[in-house]
Amino acid sequence: MINKQTEDRDLINAYINGNEKAFEVLLMRHKNKIHRFINMKLRDADLTEDIFQETFIKIINTLKMGTYNDEGKFLPWAMRIAHNLVIDHFR
């Protein structure tokens, strides 16, 4: 059963196995931290939204392809993706 106390790794496994609700819980759990991180770097609301969406598109694609490595934690991995997209924006 998926709930707010379910660990990230269990949510990821459930999502990979077709449970869309699991990804919704994962997104709701971490969206504010990731969004604030991006906004802190960019200071532009529209650009922040674009990078935030692109971050989660990359996360979804990686999870669906089965190339996510669960050695680390989900949030640091997601923040690294967001950070790299911010850097790419400034290049």
Secondary structure, 3 states (H helix, E strand, C coil): CCCCCCCHHHHHHHHHCCCHHHHHHHHHHHHHHHHHHHHHHHCCHHHHHHHHHHHHHHHHHHHHHCCCCCCCCHHHHHHHHHHHHHHHHHC
